[in-house]
Amino acid sequence: MQSLSIRDHVRPTGGDYPAGIYRVVGTSDDAVTLLRVGDADGRRVNTGEIVTVLDEELEAFEPASNPDGNRPLGATVASSLGMIHWRLRAFGEQLAAHPIPTLVTAVLVVAGYVGDSISQVPNAVASVALFVGIVGLAYVGGGRLTR
């Protein structure tokens, strides 16, 4: 087998290794470290199982496809929809954990949204305030601030 690089995928063709797909997570001069990321059918699994294979034992492996790339579109969409609640909850918790930056960015959003229609704020200034406020809320809610 050719030299393996980080993020390459292989599967055992024999030997004492459990069937599945392995991702290369480390290399050295005489061995590679593999993480099992797929089952025998090529579906994604989270095992945490790590094995170190000496170069002379790599003959028991063949190249394999990435198990992350073979997930059906319907399953991907369903999983994403199922996670919306948790993503919104985490976003809200981050905003609540940082009240001052949240308040400042929320004021910028409101000022930018209604600024040009209620007061004599120029449209360009309102647009900049709205943009900065939205990006600021995304930054704070995304957990980018530290305490």
Rosetta constraint file for C-alpha pairs under 8 A:
AtomPair CA 1 CA 58 HARMONIC 6.60 0.50
AtomPair CA 1 CA 59 HARMONIC 6.03 0.50
AtomPair CA 1 CA 61 HARMONIC 7.82 0.50
AtomPair CA 1 CA 62 HARMONIC 7.39 0.50
AtomPair CA 4 CA 8 HARMONIC 6.46 0.50
AtomPair CA 4 CA 24 HARMONIC 7.37 0.50
AtomPair CA 4 CA 27 HARMONIC 7.78 0.50
AtomPair CA 4 CA 32 HARMONIC 7.77 0.50
AtomPair CA 5 CA 24 HARMONIC 6.73 0.50
AtomPair CA 5 CA 27 HARMONIC 7.21 0.50
AtomPair CA 6 CA 23 HARMONIC 7.71 0.50
AtomPair CA 6 CA 24 HARMONIC 5.04 0.50
AtomPair CA 6 CA 25 HARMONIC 5.39 0.50
AtomPair CA 6 CA 26 HARMONIC 6.15 0.50
AtomPair CA 6 CA 27 HARMONIC 7.19 0.50
AtomPair CA 7 CA 23 HARMONIC 5.66 0.50
AtomPair CA 7 CA 24 HARMONIC 5.16 0.50
AtomPair CA 7 CA 25 HARMONIC 6.32 0.50
AtomPair CA 8 CA 23 HARMONIC 5.73 0.50
AtomPair CA 8 CA 24 HARMONIC 5.41 0.50
AtomPair CA 8 CA 63 HARMONIC 7.87 0.50
AtomPair CA 9 CA 21 HARMONIC 6.63 0.50
AtomPair CA 9 CA 22 HARMONIC 5.51 0.50
AtomPair CA 9 CA 23 HARMONIC 4.53 0.50
AtomPair CA 9 CA 24 HARMONIC 6.25 0.50
AtomPair CA 9 CA 63 HARMONIC 5.97 0.50
AtomPair CA 9 CA 64 HARMONIC 5.17 0.50
AtomPair CA 9 CA 65 HARMONIC 6.21 0.50
AtomPair CA 9 CA 66 HARMONIC 6.17 0.50
AtomPair CA 10 CA 21 HARMONIC 5.78 0.50
AtomPair CA 10 CA 22 HARMONIC 5.31 0.50
AtomPair CA 10 CA 23 HARMONIC 6.58 0.50
AtomPair CA 10 CA 24 HARMONIC 7.85 0.50
AtomPair CA 10 CA 61 HARMONIC 6.02 0.50
AtomPair CA 10 CA 62 HARMONIC 5.35 0.50
AtomPair CA 10 CA 63 HARMONIC 4.34 0.50
AtomPair CA 10 CA 64 HARMONIC 4.60 0.50
AtomPair CA 10 CA 65 HARMONIC 7.60 0.50
AtomPair CA 11 CA 19 HARMONIC 7.13 0.50
AtomPair CA 11 CA 20 HARMONIC 5.88 0.50
AtomPair CA 11 CA 21 HARMONIC 4.75 0.50
AtomPair CA 11 CA 22 HARMONIC 6.02 0.50
AtomPair CA 11 CA 61 HARMONIC 5.32 0.50
AtomPair CA 11 CA 62 HARMONIC 5.49 0.50
AtomPair CA 11 CA 63 HARMONIC 6.38 0.50
AtomPair CA 11 CA 64 HARMONIC 5.81 0.50
AtomPair CA 12 CA 17 HARMONIC 6.53 0.50
AtomPair CA 12 CA 18 HARMONIC 7.63 0.50
AtomPair CA 12 CA 19 HARMONIC 6.31 0.50
AtomPair CA 12 CA 20 HARMONIC 7.18 0.50
AtomPair CA 12 CA 21 HARMONIC 7.69 0.50
AtomPair CA 12 CA 60 HARMONIC 5.60 0.50
AtomPair CA 12 CA 61 HARMONIC 4.19 0.50
AtomPair CA 12 CA 62 HARMONIC 6.38 0.50
AtomPair CA 13 CA 60 HARMONIC 5.36 0.50
AtomPair CA 13 CA 61 HARMONIC 5.40 0.50
AtomPair CA 13 CA 62 HARMONIC 6.68 0.50
AtomPair CA 14 CA 60 HARMONIC 5.43 0.50
AtomPair CA 14 CA 61 HARMONIC 7.43 0.50
AtomPair CA 15 CA 60 HARMONIC 6.18 0.50
AtomPair CA 19 CA 39 HARMONIC 6.74 0.50
AtomPair CA 19 CA 40 HARMONIC 5.14 0.50
AtomPair CA 20 CA 36 HARMONIC 6.70 0.50
AtomPair CA 20 CA 37 HARMONIC 7.46 0.50
AtomPair CA 20 CA 38 HARMONIC 5.19 0.50
AtomPair CA 20 CA 39 HARMONIC 4.21 0.50
AtomPair CA 20 CA 40 HARMONIC 4.13 0.50
AtomPair CA 20 CA 41 HARMONIC 7.26 0.50
AtomPair CA 20 CA 42 HARMONIC 6.79 0.50
AtomPair CA 21 CA 36 HARMONIC 5.78 0.50
AtomPair CA 21 CA 37 HARMONIC 5.72 0.50
AtomPair CA 21 CA 38 HARMONIC 4.47 0.50
AtomPair CA 21 CA 39 HARMONIC 6.18 0.50
AtomPair CA 21 CA 40 HARMONIC 6.96 0.50
AtomPair CA 21 CA 42 HARMONIC 6.58 0.50
AtomPair CA 21 CA 64 HARMONIC 6.82 0.50
AtomPair CA 21 CA 66 HARMONIC 7.92 0.50
AtomPair CA 21 CA 67 HARMONIC 7.43 0.50
AtomPair CA 22 CA 34 HARMONIC 5.65 0.50
AtomPair CA 22 CA 35 HARMONIC 5.23 0.50
AtomPair CA 22 CA 36 HARMONIC 4.22 0.50
AtomPair CA 22 CA 37 HARMONIC 5.48 0.50
AtomPair CA 22 CA 38 HARMONIC 6.69 0.50
AtomPair CA 23 CA 34 HARMONIC 5.45 0.50
AtomPair CA 23 CA 35 HARMONIC 5.23 0.50
AtomPair CA 23 CA 36 HARMONIC 6.38 0.50
AtomPair CA 23 CA 37 HARMONIC 6.46 0.50
AtomPair CA 24 CA 32 HARMONIC 6.83 0.50
AtomPair CA 24 CA 33 HARMONIC 5.93 0.50
AtomPair CA 24 CA 34 HARMONIC 4.62 0.50
AtomPair CA 24 CA 35 HARMONIC 6.50 0.50
AtomPair CA 25 CA 32 HARMONIC 7.70 0.50
AtomPair CA 25 CA 33 HARMONIC 5.64 0.50
AtomPair CA 25 CA 34 HARMONIC 5.60 0.50
AtomPair CA 25 CA 35 HARMONIC 6.51 0.50
AtomPair CA 26 CA 32 HARMONIC 5.62 0.50
AtomPair CA 26 CA 33 HARMONIC 4.71 0.50
AtomPair CA 26 CA 34 HARMONIC 7.00 0.50
AtomPair CA 27 CA 31 HARMONIC 6.09 0.50
AtomPair CA 27 CA 32 HARMONIC 4.36 0.50
AtomPair CA 27 CA 33 HARMONIC 6.11 0.50
AtomPair CA 28 CA 32 HARMONIC 6.16 0.50
AtomPair CA 30 CA 54 HARMONIC 5.88 0.50
AtomPair CA 30 CA 55 HARMONIC 5.39 0.50
AtomPair CA 31 CA 52 HARMONIC 6.65 0.50
AtomPair CA 31 CA 53 HARMONIC 5.44 0.50
AtomPair CA 31 CA 54 HARMONIC 4.11 0.50
AtomPair CA 31 CA 55 HARMONIC 5.00 0.50
AtomPair CA 32 CA 52 HARMONIC 5.71 0.50
AtomPair CA 32 CA 53 HARMONIC 5.40 0.50
AtomPair CA 32 CA 54 HARMONIC 6.48 0.50
AtomPair CA 32 CA 55 HARMONIC 7.12 0.50
AtomPair CA 33 CA 50 HARMONIC 6.95 0.50
AtomPair CA 33 CA 51 HARMONIC 5.78 0.50
AtomPair CA 33 CA 52 HARMONIC 4.37 0.50
AtomPair CA 33 CA 53 HARMONIC 6.30 0.50
AtomPair CA 34 CA 50 HARMONIC 5.57 0.50
AtomPair CA 34 CA 51 HARMONIC 5.26 0.50
AtomPair CA 34 CA 52 HARMONIC 6.14 0.50
AtomPair CA 34 CA 53 HARMONIC 7.51 0.50
AtomPair CA 35 CA 48 HARMONIC 6.76 0.50
AtomPair CA 35 CA 49 HARMONIC 5.78 0.50
AtomPair CA 35 CA 50 HARMONIC 4.54 0.50
AtomPair CA 35 CA 51 HARMONIC 6.58 0.50
AtomPair CA 36 CA 45 HARMONIC 7.73 0.50
AtomPair CA 36 CA 46 HARMONIC 7.67 0.50
AtomPair CA 36 CA 47 HARMONIC 6.46 0.50
AtomPair CA 36 CA 48 HARMONIC 6.92 0.50
AtomPair CA 36 CA 49 HARMONIC 5.59 0.50
AtomPair CA 36 CA 50 HARMONIC 6.49 0.50
AtomPair CA 37 CA 44 HARMONIC 5.81 0.50
AtomPair CA 37 CA 45 HARMONIC 5.23 0.50
AtomPair CA 37 CA 46 HARMONIC 5.99 0.50
AtomPair CA 37 CA 47 HARMONIC 6.87 0.50
AtomPair CA 37 CA 67 HARMONIC 7.20 0.50
AtomPair CA 38 CA 42 HARMONIC 5.30 0.50
AtomPair CA 38 CA 43 HARMONIC 5.21 0.50
AtomPair CA 38 CA 44 HARMONIC 4.42 0.50
AtomPair CA 38 CA 45 HARMONIC 4.98 0.50
AtomPair CA 38 CA 46 HARMONIC 7.76 0.50
AtomPair CA 38 CA 67 HARMONIC 5.89 0.50
AtomPair CA 39 CA 43 HARMONIC 5.51 0.50
AtomPair CA 39 CA 44 HARMONIC 6.57 0.50
AtomPair CA 39 CA 45 HARMONIC 6.30 0.50
AtomPair CA 42 CA 67 HARMONIC 5.66 0.50
AtomPair CA 43 CA 67 HARMONIC 5.67 0.50
AtomPair CA 43 CA 68 HARMONIC 7.88 0.50
AtomPair CA 43 CA 70 HARMONIC 7.62 0.50
AtomPair CA 43 CA 71 HARMONIC 7.73 0.50
AtomPair CA 44 CA 67 HARMONIC 5.22 0.50
AtomPair CA 44 CA 68 HARMONIC 6.20 0.50
AtomPair CA 53 CA 57 HARMONIC 6.19 0.50
AtomPair CA 53 CA 58 HARMONIC 6.70 0.50
AtomPair CA 54 CA 58 HARMONIC 6.70 0.50
AtomPair CA 65 CA 69 HARMONIC 7.86 0.50
AtomPair CA 66 CA 70 HARMONIC 7.45 0.50
AtomPair CA 67 CA 71 HARMONIC 7.54 0.50
AtomPair CA 71 CA 75 HARMONIC 6.78 0.50
AtomPair CA 71 CA 76 HARMONIC 6.72 0.50
AtomPair CA 72 CA 76 HARMONIC 6.38 0.50
AtomPair CA 73 CA 77 HARMONIC 6.17 0.50
AtomPair CA 74 CA 78 HARMONIC 6.06 0.50
AtomPair CA 75 CA 79 HARMONIC 6.02 0.50
AtomPair CA 76 CA 80 HARMONIC 6.21 0.50
AtomPair CA 77 CA 81 HARMONIC 6.15 0.50
AtomPair CA 78 CA 82 HARMONIC 6.12 0.50
AtomPair CA 79 CA 83 HARMONIC 6.35 0.50
AtomPair CA 80 CA 84 HARMONIC 6.52 0.50
AtomPair CA 83 CA 87 HARMONIC 6.17 0.50
AtomPair CA 84 CA 88 HARMONIC 6.08 0.50
AtomPair CA 85 CA 89 HARMONIC 6.08 0.50
AtomPair CA 86 CA 90 HARMONIC 6.09 0.50
AtomPair CA 87 CA 91 HARMONIC 6.10 0.50
AtomPair CA 88 CA 92 HARMONIC 6.11 0.50
AtomPair CA 89 CA 93 HARMONIC 6.13 0.50
AtomPair CA 90 CA 94 HARMONIC 6.20 0.50
AtomPair CA 90 CA 141 HARMONIC 7.79 0.50
AtomPair CA 91 CA 95 HARMONIC 6.39 0.50
AtomPair CA 91 CA 141 HARMONIC 4.64 0.50
AtomPair CA 91 CA 142 HARMONIC 6.09 0.50
AtomPair CA 91 CA 143 HARMONIC 7.62 0.50
AtomPair CA 92 CA 96 HARMONIC 6.14 0.50
AtomPair CA 92 CA 141 HARMONIC 6.59 0.50
AtomPair CA 93 CA 97 HARMONIC 6.03 0.50
AtomPair CA 93 CA 141 HARMONIC 7.68 0.50
AtomPair CA 94 CA 98 HARMONIC 6.47 0.50
AtomPair CA 94 CA 140 HARMONIC 6.63 0.50
AtomPair CA 94 CA 141 HARMONIC 4.94 0.50
AtomPair CA 94 CA 142 HARMONIC 6.98 0.50
AtomPair CA 94 CA 143 HARMONIC 5.81 0.50
AtomPair CA 95 CA 99 HARMONIC 6.39 0.50
AtomPair CA 95 CA 102 HARMONIC 5.76 0.50
AtomPair CA 95 CA 137 HARMONIC 7.80 0.50
AtomPair CA 95 CA 140 HARMONIC 6.16 0.50
AtomPair CA 95 CA 141 HARMONIC 5.07 0.50
AtomPair CA 96 CA 102 HARMONIC 7.66 0.50
AtomPair CA 98 CA 102 HARMONIC 6.15 0.50
AtomPair CA 98 CA 140 HARMONIC 7.34 0.50
AtomPair CA 98 CA 145 HARMONIC 7.99 0.50
AtomPair CA 99 CA 103 HARMONIC 5.97 0.50
AtomPair CA 100 CA 104 HARMONIC 6.26 0.50
AtomPair CA 101 CA 105 HARMONIC 6.12 0.50
AtomPair CA 101 CA 140 HARMONIC 7.09 0.50
AtomPair CA 102 CA 106 HARMONIC 5.97 0.50
AtomPair CA 102 CA 136 HARMONIC 7.99 0.50
AtomPair CA 102 CA 137 HARMONIC 6.45 0.50
AtomPair CA 102 CA 140 HARMONIC 6.81 0.50
AtomPair CA 103 CA 107 HARMONIC 6.09 0.50
AtomPair CA 104 CA 108 HARMONIC 6.38 0.50
AtomPair CA 104 CA 133 HARMONIC 7.90 0.50
AtomPair CA 105 CA 109 HARMONIC 6.27 0.50
AtomPair CA 105 CA 132 HARMONIC 7.53 0.50
AtomPair CA 105 CA 133 HARMONIC 4.48 0.50
AtomPair CA 105 CA 134 HARMONIC 7.12 0.50
AtomPair CA 105 CA 136 HARMONIC 5.60 0.50
AtomPair CA 105 CA 137 HARMONIC 5.80 0.50
AtomPair CA 106 CA 110 HARMONIC 6.23 0.50
AtomPair CA 106 CA 133 HARMONIC 6.25 0.50
AtomPair CA 106 CA 134 HARMONIC 7.96 0.50
AtomPair CA 106 CA 137 HARMONIC 7.10 0.50
AtomPair CA 107 CA 111 HARMONIC 5.91 0.50
AtomPair CA 107 CA 133 HARMONIC 7.47 0.50
AtomPair CA 108 CA 112 HARMONIC 5.88 0.50
AtomPair CA 108 CA 129 HARMONIC 5.26 0.50
AtomPair CA 108 CA 130 HARMONIC 5.93 0.50
AtomPair CA 108 CA 132 HARMONIC 7.11 0.50
AtomPair CA 108 CA 133 HARMONIC 4.75 0.50
AtomPair CA 109 CA 113 HARMONIC 5.98 0.50
AtomPair CA 109 CA 129 HARMONIC 6.45 0.50
AtomPair CA 109 CA 130 HARMONIC 4.56 0.50
AtomPair CA 109 CA 131 HARMONIC 7.46 0.50
AtomPair CA 109 CA 132 HARMONIC 7.68 0.50
AtomPair CA 109 CA 133 HARMONIC 4.64 0.50
AtomPair CA 109 CA 134 HARMONIC 6.19 0.50
AtomPair CA 110 CA 114 HARMONIC 6.09 0.50
AtomPair CA 110 CA 115 HARMONIC 7.54 0.50
AtomPair CA 110 CA 130 HARMONIC 7.29 0.50
AtomPair CA 111 CA 115 HARMONIC 4.82 0.50
AtomPair CA 111 CA 126 HARMONIC 6.72 0.50
AtomPair CA 111 CA 129 HARMONIC 6.80 0.50
AtomPair CA 111 CA 130 HARMONIC 7.04 0.50
AtomPair CA 112 CA 116 HARMONIC 7.39 0.50
AtomPair CA 112 CA 125 HARMONIC 7.53 0.50
AtomPair CA 112 CA 126 HARMONIC 4.07 0.50
AtomPair CA 112 CA 127 HARMONIC 5.70 0.50
AtomPair CA 112 CA 128 HARMONIC 7.13 0.50
AtomPair CA 112 CA 129 HARMONIC 4.79 0.50
AtomPair CA 112 CA 130 HARMONIC 4.08 0.50
AtomPair CA 112 CA 131 HARMONIC 7.76 0.50
AtomPair CA 112 CA 133 HARMONIC 7.92 0.50
AtomPair CA 113 CA 126 HARMONIC 6.85 0.50
AtomPair CA 113 CA 127 HARMONIC 7.68 0.50
AtomPair CA 113 CA 130 HARMONIC 6.08 0.50
AtomPair CA 114 CA 118 HARMONIC 6.07 0.50
AtomPair CA 114 CA 126 HARMONIC 7.86 0.50
AtomPair CA 115 CA 119 HARMONIC 5.81 0.50
AtomPair CA 115 CA 120 HARMONIC 7.56 0.50
AtomPair CA 115 CA 121 HARMONIC 5.78 0.50
AtomPair CA 115 CA 123 HARMONIC 7.89 0.50
AtomPair CA 115 CA 126 HARMONIC 5.61 0.50
AtomPair CA 116 CA 120 HARMONIC 6.28 0.50
AtomPair CA 116 CA 121 HARMONIC 5.10 0.50
AtomPair CA 116 CA 122 HARMONIC 6.01 0.50
AtomPair CA 116 CA 123 HARMONIC 5.40 0.50
AtomPair CA 116 CA 126 HARMONIC 6.04 0.50
AtomPair CA 121 CA 125 HARMONIC 6.67 0.50
AtomPair CA 121 CA 126 HARMONIC 6.60 0.50
AtomPair CA 122 CA 126 HARMONIC 6.42 0.50
AtomPair CA 123 CA 127 HARMONIC 6.12 0.50
AtomPair CA 124 CA 128 HARMONIC 6.22 0.50
AtomPair CA 125 CA 129 HARMONIC 6.14 0.50
AtomPair CA 126 CA 130 HARMONIC 6.09 0.50
AtomPair CA 127 CA 131 HARMONIC 6.12 0.50
AtomPair CA 128 CA 132 HARMONIC 6.03 0.50
AtomPair CA 129 CA 133 HARMONIC 5.93 0.50
AtomPair CA 130 CA 134 HARMONIC 6.15 0.50
AtomPair CA 131 CA 135 HARMONIC 6.17 0.50
AtomPair CA 132 CA 136 HARMONIC 5.87 0.50
AtomPair CA 133 CA 137 HARMONIC 6.10 0.50
AtomPair CA 134 CA 138 HARMONIC 6.24 0.50
AtomPair CA 135 CA 139 HARMONIC 6.10 0.50
AtomPair CA 136 CA 140 HARMONIC 6.13 0.50
AtomPair CA 137 CA 141 HARMONIC 5.75 0.50
AtomPair CA 138 CA 142 HARMONIC 5.61 0.50
AtomPair CA 139 CA 143 HARMONIC 6.80 0.50
AtomPair CA 139 CA 144 HARMONIC 5.69 0.50
AtomPair CA 139 CA 145 HARMONIC 7.52 0.50
AtomPair CA 140 CA 144 HARMONIC 5.83 0.50
AtomPair CA 140 CA 145 HARMONIC 5.98 0.50
